[in-house]
């Protein structure tokens, strides 16, 4: 029998099972209410489900175009123009992806070379750093400070060097629920003018904002648009996270490079789902009304926990809410999150795994994209914790 030497050097030696997988398993094992992972527990839109069946019956069952079904790319282009009065050519500047995660990964694959520095704003969603590292890049961290999580652009500027290839920007921001304003984007535009630094925008919560907040897409700012790859997700927008369909928009010269990597990554995305989404996008209310829908849930949840010992600043965007537990315990957030599942029967996400190693702000992230009955049960538990 031939022997095989399994010793090798891992490309991701520090990567372990994600905190999402850990907390969801712990939640299932303890039959807890799961407000950890970011997906709804209510049904997807019936019209979308019917649209997929119709597309299948009408023959959309073979490979879609590598860049995405033309009908969906046209719909994305029209949606973007309506929202921002900015045009992206559906033929050359829009690519449909297997969720926003694949769009983000593919952008890294296309542009990050060994030794390139990529600035990541912490706390950050956990898919950014591994993608940078797998392509030989060096993550450079800018840490936001609780409880306001504002960017000090003068301090941020100190992280930019001659090796900076890319900046990853996420607004509305997961996990903090904060939103970057127009002044933030203008300051970033000023910082990047005259450089060749790319901007990778994670805009998956662009339609989920509250209290009259506005999403300032990078495409609204000329100096940012020309260097930006904007990743988005239909899964977050239309309660269909399991479909794993998103898209990327970028100027033609950037999109050409993006597609070179995309075609050898997934090649194309499920055809009938794309057709259904294209038809669903024809009605603007399906995404325009999303903020109001989730604001009702945010307000319902926060009202229900008013009598608890948790402190909070209402989320301005995303469907996540941070709760400060310092009035309850001084435990490390990972330890407290684990204990909460086992002893209280409710699961949340600790924030320290998204920060630099030494930062534990003692807050937990709760997902309120749930049925009101689920949120009510969760709030009853939280209000009893002392």
C-alpha positions in Angstrom: 0.0 0.0 0.0 1.3 3.4 -0.9 1.9 5.8 2.0 1.0 9.4 1.9 2.7 12.1 4.0 -0.1 14.3 5.3 2.2 16.9 6.8 1.8 20.3 5.2 1.8 23.9 6.1 -1.7 25.3 6.6 -2.5 28.5 4.7 -4.9 29.4 7.5 -3.3 28.1 10.6 -5.2 30.3 13.0 -8.7 29.8 11.5 -11.0 27.7 13.6 -14.7 26.9 13.5 -16.6 30.1 13.1 -18.4 31.6 16.1 -21.6 31.3 14.1 -21.3 27.6 13.7 -20.3 27.2 17.4 -23.2 29.2 18.8 -25.8 27.7 16.5 -24.7 24.1 17.4 -24.7 25.1 21.1 -28.2 26.5 20.6 -29.5 23.4 18.9 -27.9 21.1 21.5 -29.6 23.0 24.3 -32.9 23.7 22.5 -32.3 27.4 23.0 -33.9 30.3 21.2 -31.4 31.2 18.5 -30.8 34.9 18.0 -27.2 34.3 17.1 -27.0 33.6 13.4 -28.3 36.2 11.0 -31.3 34.6 9.2 -35.1 35.0 9.6 -37.3 32.4 11.2 -40.3 33.5 9.1 -41.3 32.5 5.6 -39.7 33.8 2.4 -42.0 35.9 0.1 -44.6 33.7 -1.5 -44.3 35.5 -4.9 -40.6 34.7 -5.0 -41.2 31.0 -4.3 -43.9 30.9 -7.0 -41.5 32.7 -9.4 -38.9 30.0 -9.0 -41.4 27.3 -9.8 -42.6 29.2 -12.8 -39.0 29.7 -14.1 -38.3 26.0 -13.7 -41.4 25.1 -15.6 -40.6 27.6 -18.3 -37.2 25.9 -18.9 -34.7 28.1 -17.0 -32.9 24.9 -15.8 -29.6 25.0 -17.7 -26.5 27.1 -17.0 -27.1 30.8 -16.7 -24.7 33.2 -18.4 -21.4 33.3 -16.5 -21.9 36.9 -15.4 -25.6 36.3 -14.5 -28.9 36.0 -16.3 -29.3 39.1 -18.4 -32.8 39.7 -17.1 -31.4 39.9 -13.5 -28.4 42.1 -14.4 -30.8 44.5 -16.1 -33.0 44.5 -13.0 -30.0 45.2 -10.8 -28.9 48.1 -13.0 -32.4 49.6 -13.0 -32.7 49.3 -9.2 -29.4 51.0 -8.7 -30.3 53.8 -11.1 -33.6 54.4 -9.3 -31.9 54.4 -5.8 -28.8 56.4 -6.5 -29.2 57.9 -10.0 -26.0 56.1 -11.0 -25.7 53.8 -13.9 -23.9 50.4 -14.0 -23.8 48.7 -17.4 -25.5 45.3 -17.0 -23.3 43.9 -19.8 -19.9 44.9 -18.4 -20.3 46.2 -14.8 -22.6 43.7 -13.0 -21.9 40.1 -12.1 -24.3 37.8 -10.2 -22.6 35.8 -7.5 -23.2 32.9 -5.1 -24.1 35.3 -2.3 -22.2 38.4 -1.2 -19.5 36.2 0.5 -18.5 34.8 -2.9 -18.4 38.4 -4.3 -16.1 39.5 -1.5 -13.9 36.5 -1.8 -13.7 36.8 -5.6 -12.7 40.5 -5.3 -9.9 39.5 -3.0 -8.8 36.7 -5.4 -8.8 39.0 -8.4 -6.8 41.9 -6.9 -4.9 40.9 -3.7 -1.3 39.8 -4.3 1.3 38.4 -1.9 2.5 41.2 0.4 -0.5 43.6 -0.3 -2.0 45.2 2.7 -5.8 45.3 3.1 -7.3 47.5 5.7 -10.1 45.9 7.7 -12.3 47.9 10.1 -12.9 45.9 13.3 -15.2 44.5 14.5 -15.5 42.9 11.1 -17.5 40.0 9.6 -15.3 36.9 9.7 -15.0 36.2 6.0 -12.7 39.1 5.2 -9.5 38.1 6.8 -9.2 34.5 5.6 -9.8 35.6 2.0 -7.0 38.2 2.3 -4.7 35.6 3.8 -5.4 32.9 1.3 -4.1 35.2 -1.4 -1.0 36.2 0.4 -2.3 39.6 1.6 -1.7 41.1 5.0 -4.8 42.3 7.0 -4.2 45.7 8.6 -6.7 46.4 11.4 -8.4 49.6 12.3 -10.3 49.1 15.6 -13.6 50.9 16.3 -14.2 51.7 19.9 -17.4 51.0 21.8 -20.0 52.3 22.4 -20.2 54.6 19.4 -18.1 52.8 16.9 -17.1 55.9 14.9 -14.2 56.2 12.5 -11.6 58.8 13.4 -10.4 59.5 9.9 -7.2 61.1 11.0 -6.3 58.0 12.9 -7.5 55.8 10.1 -5.1 57.6 7.7 -2.2 56.4 9.7 -3.0 52.8 8.6 -2.5 53.7 4.9 0.9 52.9 3.5 2.6 52.4 0.2 1.6 48.7 0.4 -2.1 49.4 0.9 -4.0 47.7 -1.9 -7.5 47.7 -0.7 -9.9 48.9 2.1 -12.9 46.9 3.1 -15.9 49.0 4.0 -19.1 47.8 5.5 -22.2 50.0 6.0 -24.7 49.5 7.5 -22.2 47.8 9.8 -22.4 44.2 11.0 -22.1 43.6 13.9 -22.5 47.1 15.5 -25.6 48.3 13.6 -23.9 51.7 12.9 -24.2 53.6 9.7 -21.6 55.7 7.9 -22.8 59.2 7.0 -22.2 61.4 4.0 -19.3 63.2 5.8 -17.6 59.8 6.4 -17.7 59.0 2.7 -16.5 62.4 1.7 -13.5 62.1 4.1 -12.7 58.7 2.7 -12.9 60.1 -0.8 -10.5 62.8 0.1 -8.1 60.3 1.6 -8.1 58.1 -1.5 -7.9 60.8 -4.1 -4.6 60.5 -6.0 -4.0 56.9 -4.9 -4.6 53.5 -6.6 -6.2 52.0 -3.5 -9.3 49.9 -4.2 -12.4 49.9 -2.1 -14.4 46.7 -1.5 -17.8 47.6 -0.2 -19.9 45.2 1.7 -23.4 46.7 1.2 -25.6 43.7 2.0 -27.8 45.7 4.4 -28.3 48.7 2.1 -32.1 48.6 2.4 -32.2 47.9 6.2 -31.9 51.3 7.9 -33.9 53.0 10.6 -35.0 56.4 11.9 -34.6 58.1 8.5 -31.0 57.1 8.1 -29.8 57.0 4.5 -27.4 54.6 2.9 -24.5 56.5 1.3 -23.2 54.0 -1.3 -19.7 54.5 -2.6 -21.1 54.8 -6.1 -22.5 58.3 -5.1 -18.9 59.7 -4.9 -17.0 59.9 -8.2 -13.5 59.3 -6.7 -14.9 56.3 -4.8 -17.0 54.8 -7.6 -14.1 54.5 -10.0 -12.2 52.3 -7.5 -15.0 50.4 -5.8 -16.3 46.9 -6.1 -19.7 46.8 -4.4 -21.0 43.5 -3.0 -24.6 42.9 -2.2 -27.0 40.1 -1.2 -30.5 39.2 -2.1 -30.5 36.7 0.7 -30.5 39.5 3.4 -32.9 41.7 1.4 -35.6 39.1 0.7 -35.3 36.6 3.6 -33.8 33.9 1.4 -30.3 33.4 2.9 -30.4 29.8 1.8 -30.5 30.7 -1.9 -27.0 32.2 -1.7 -27.5 34.8 -4.5 -25.8 38.2 -4.5 -24.0 40.4 -6.9 -21.1 42.6 -7.5 -21.0 46.0 -9.3 -17.8 47.7 -10.4 -16.4 49.8 -13.3 -15.7 47.8 -16.5 -11.9 47.6 -16.0 -12.3 46.2 -12.5 -15.2 43.9 -13.4 -13.1 42.4 -16.2 -10.6 41.2 -13.6 -13.3 40.2 -11.2 -14.9 37.9 -13.8 -11.6 36.2 -14.6 -11.6 34.8 -11.1 -15.4 34.4 -10.9 -15.6 32.1 -13.9 -13.2 29.6 -12.3 -14.7 29.9 -8.9 -18.4 29.2 -9.4 -18.8 30.0 -13.1 -22.5 30.8 -12.7 -25.4 30.9 -10.2 -28.7 29.0 -10.1 -30.7 30.0 -13.2 -34.4 29.8 -12.1 -33.7 31.7 -8.9 -32.2 34.5 -10.9 -35.2 34.7 -13.1 -37.5 34.8 -10.1 -35.5 37.6 -8.5 -35.5 39.7 -11.7 -39.3 39.6 -11.8 -39.6 40.3 -8.1 -37.4 43.4 -8.4 -39.9 45.0 -10.8 -41.9 46.2 -7.8 -39.8 48.8 -5.9 -41.8 48.3 -2.7 -40.3 44.9 -2.2 -37.0 46.6 -1.2 -38.1 50.2 -0.4 -40.4 49.1 2.4 -37.8 46.8 4.0 -36.5 49.4 6.5 -39.9 50.0 7.9 -40.6 46.2 8.2 -37.5 45.6 10.3 -37.8 48.9 12.3 -41.0 47.5 13.7 -39.2 44.4 14.8 -36.3 46.4 16.2 -38.7 48.6 18.2 -40.8 45.6 19.3 -37.6 43.8 20.6 -36.2 46.9 22.4 -39.5 47.8 24.0 -39.8 44.2 25.3 -36.4 44.3 27.0 -36.8 47.8 28.6 -37.1 46.2 32.0 -33.9 44.2 31.6 -30.4 44.9 32.9 -29.0 45.1 29.4 -28.0 48.6 28.1 -28.2 49.5 24.4 -28.1 52.2 21.7 -30.8 51.4 19.1 -29.4 49.9 16.0 -29.3 52.3 13.0 -29.1 49.6 10.4 -28.8 45.8 9.7 -31.1 43.5 11.7 -28.8 43.1 14.6 -28.8 44.8 18.0 -25.9 45.0 20.5 -26.7 44.6 24.1 -24.2 45.7 26.9 -24.2 43.2 29.8 -21.8 45.0 32.2 -24.6 45.5 34.7 -24.9 41.7 34.9 -21.4 40.2 34.9 -17.8 41.0 34.0 -17.2 37.7 32.2 -15.5 37.5 28.9 -18.2 37.8 26.2 -17.5 34.3 24.8 -17.8 32.7 28.2 -21.0 34.6 29.0 -22.6 33.8 25.6 -21.9 30.1 26.2 -23.3 30.2 29.7 -26.4 32.1 28.6 -27.2 29.3 26.1 -26.8 26.6 28.7 -28.4 28.3 31.7 -30.9 30.7 30.1 -31.8 29.0 26.9 -31.0 31.9 24.5 -28.2 32.2 22.0 -26.4 35.4 20.9 -23.1 36.2 19.2 -20.1 37.5 21.3 -18.3 40.4 19.6 -14.7 39.8 20.7 -14.1 37.3 17.9 -14.6 40.1 15.4 -12.3 42.5 17.2 -8.5 42.6 17.5 -7.3 40.1 20.1 -7.3 42.3 23.1 -10.7 44.0 22.7 -13.7 42.7 24.7 -16.4 45.4 24.9 -18.7 43.1 26.8 -21.6 43.2 24.4 -23.5 40.5 22.6 -25.1 40.7 19.2 -28.8 39.6 18.9 -30.6 39.1 15.6 -34.1 40.5 15.6 -35.1 39.2 12.1 -37.5 36.8 13.8 -41.2 36.3 14.3 -42.6 38.6 17.0 -43.5 35.5 19.0 -39.8 34.5 19.0 -38.7 37.9 20.0 -41.3 38.0 22.8 -40.1 34.7 24.2 -36.4 35.9 24.0 -37.3 39.2 25.8 -39.0 37.3 28.6 -35.8 35.4 29.2 -33.6 38.5 29.0 -35.7 40.4 31.4 -35.3 37.7 34.0 -31.5 37.7 33.9 -30.0 39.4 37.0 
